[in-house]
Amino acid sequence: MVYLTRLEHFNAAHKLYNPNWSAEKNEEVFGVCANENWHGHNFDLYVTIKGEVDPDTGFLMDVKKLKVLIKEHVISKVDHKNLNLDVEFLRGQICSTENLAIGIWKQLEPHLPPQVQLHCIKLFETARIYVEYFGN
């Protein structure tokens, strides 16, 4: 089994809040991240796939094709967007980094070739905070 990781980057804004709570409760739980004027992050996205190497190419997957899939199904939908308002696959959810990582997984997994499995989505919100998601 070989693991291959592609790193991408995007910028996005969001705020953390639960619409079922009062402004006071949201501020108590989410602090400054519940700011009515939003806040932004420079996200680093690591997409790791796994599988067997194709003896004809020496590749697990053509990395150019992986790049295109990530850009088409994720980056184009989140880069320079408001995650709460602009991103369809996050509608109705709290826009946490955890939910974003799960959403990215769901966006990518169906588009990978059959011989390749998605292994991990690692999403850095800051240099010191990241989420890893390994599927269901």
Backbone torsions as a table, in degrees:
resi	resn	phi	psi	omega
1	MET	NA	129.9	178.4
2	VAL	-114.0	142.3	177.7
3	TYR	-114.6	134.4	-179.3
4	LEU	-130.2	132.2	-178.0
5	THR	-121.2	135.1	174.6
6	ARG	-114.2	132.8	177.9
7	LEU	-102.6	129.6	172.9
8	GLU	-128.0	168.0	-177.5
9	HIS	-137.6	143.6	172.6
10	PHE	-152.7	159.9	178.0
11	ASN	-115.8	138.6	179.4
12	ALA	-156.9	155.6	176.6
13	ALA	-110.3	155.3	174.4
14	HIS	-164.6	173.8	165.8
15	LYS	-140.6	149.7	177.7
16	LEU	-98.0	122.8	175.6
17	TYR	-164.4	151.7	175.9
18	ASN	-108.6	116.4	-175.8
19	PRO	-65.3	-14.0	178.4
20	ASN	-84.8	-6.0	-178.4
21	TRP	-105.9	161.9	173.9
22	SER	-74.0	164.3	176.4
23	ALA	-59.4	-37.6	-179.4
24	GLU	-64.9	-43.9	179.8
25	LYS	-65.8	-42.3	177.5
26	ASN	-60.4	-43.4	179.4
27	GLU	-65.8	-38.3	178.8
28	GLU	-62.5	-43.6	-176.1
29	VAL	-81.5	-46.1	-171.7
30	PHE	-101.4	-9.2	178.2
31	GLY	58.3	-139.1	-177.2
32	VAL	-65.0	-17.1	179.0
33	CYS	-70.8	-10.9	176.5
34	ALA	-94.8	10.9	-178.4
35	ASN	-51.9	128.1	-180.0
36	GLU	-59.1	-24.1	-178.7
37	ASN	-94.3	13.2	175.6
38	TRP	70.3	176.5	171.3
39	HIS	-157.0	162.5	-174.3
40	GLY	-125.6	164.9	178.2
41	HIS	-138.0	154.3	169.4
42	ASN	-103.3	94.7	-174.1
43	PHE	-81.7	140.2	168.0
44	ASP	-110.9	126.5	-176.5
45	LEU	-114.8	120.6	175.6
46	TYR	-107.8	118.5	177.8
47	VAL	-108.5	117.3	-179.5
48	THR	-111.5	126.4	176.5
49	ILE	-112.8	164.2	179.1
50	LYS	-143.8	159.4	178.5
51	GLY	161.0	-164.5	-180.0
52	GLU	-100.8	148.7	178.9
53	VAL	-73.5	132.9	175.8
54	ASP	-73.6	119.9	-177.8
55	PRO	-64.7	-22.4	-179.9
56	ASP	-77.4	-29.1	-177.3
57	THR	-113.9	-23.1	-172.7
58	GLY	79.3	6.2	-177.5
59	PHE	-106.0	148.9	162.2
60	LEU	-74.2	-46.9	176.0
61	MET	-156.8	145.7	175.7
62	ASP	-61.7	117.0	-175.4
63	VAL	-64.6	-26.3	176.0
64	LYS	-65.3	-39.4	177.9
65	LYS	-69.1	-37.6	176.4
66	LEU	-63.0	-43.2	177.9
67	LYS	-57.7	-45.6	-179.7
68	VAL	-62.1	-43.8	179.0
69	LEU	-60.9	-45.1	-179.5
70	ILE	-64.3	-45.2	-179.1
71	LYS	-65.2	-42.7	-177.1
72	GLU	-69.5	-43.5	-171.2
73	HIS	-97.2	-11.3	-179.4
74	VAL	-129.7	-66.5	-170.9
75	ILE	-56.7	-43.5	-179.5
76	SER	-62.8	-22.3	-177.6
77	LYS	-92.9	-19.4	-174.9
78	VAL	-119.0	-23.5	-174.0
79	ASP	-68.2	128.2	-178.3
80	HIS	57.0	38.9	179.2
81	LYS	-119.5	162.6	168.5
82	ASN	-92.5	113.0	-174.9
83	LEU	-60.6	-33.9	-179.2
84	ASN	-71.4	-34.6	-171.8
85	LEU	-105.7	-32.6	-168.1
86	ASP	-103.2	-13.1	-170.4
87	VAL	-105.8	106.5	-175.5
88	GLU	-56.8	-41.7	-175.2
89	PHE	-73.3	-2.6	174.2
90	LEU	-107.9	-0.2	-178.3
91	ARG	-54.5	134.5	176.1
92	GLY	78.8	8.0	179.8
93	GLN	-120.1	156.0	168.8
94	ILE	-70.6	130.6	-172.6
95	CYS	-84.6	57.4	175.9
96	SER	-80.1	163.1	176.1
97	THR	-64.2	-33.0	176.8
98	GLU	-61.1	-49.9	-180.0
99	ASN	-66.3	-34.0	177.7
100	LEU	-65.1	-42.9	178.9
101	ALA	-62.1	-43.1	178.1
102	ILE	-63.3	-43.1	178.8
103	GLY	-62.5	-40.3	178.0
104	ILE	-62.5	-43.3	176.9
105	TRP	-55.1	-49.0	-177.6
106	LYS	-65.0	-29.1	178.1
107	GLN	-72.9	-35.2	-173.6
108	LEU	-90.7	-42.5	-169.3
109	GLU	-50.8	-45.7	-177.1
110	PRO	-67.3	-13.2	-173.8
111	HIS	-101.4	-2.5	179.1
112	LEU	-79.1	149.6	177.0
113	PRO	-62.0	154.7	-174.2
114	PRO	-60.3	-27.9	-178.4
115	GLN	-82.1	-1.6	-176.7
116	VAL	-117.7	136.6	175.7
117	GLN	-114.2	143.6	172.6
118	LEU	-76.3	126.7	-178.1
119	HIS	-99.8	-46.6	-173.6
120	CYS	-156.6	141.4	165.7
121	ILE	-109.8	119.3	175.4
122	LYS	-115.4	121.9	-174.1
123	LEU	-125.3	113.7	177.7
124	PHE	-89.3	119.9	173.8
125	GLU	-83.6	-40.1	174.5
126	THR	-138.5	177.7	178.1
127	ALA	-64.5	-20.8	-176.4
128	ARG	-112.8	-2.6	-178.5
129	ILE	-130.9	123.2	175.0
130	TYR	-145.2	161.5	179.1
131	VAL	-122.1	140.0	170.9
132	GLU	-117.6	134.8	178.6
133	TYR	-129.7	129.7	-176.9
134	PHE	-113.8	20.9	178.9
135	GLY	89.9	-175.4	-174.9
136	ASN	-64.2	NA	NA
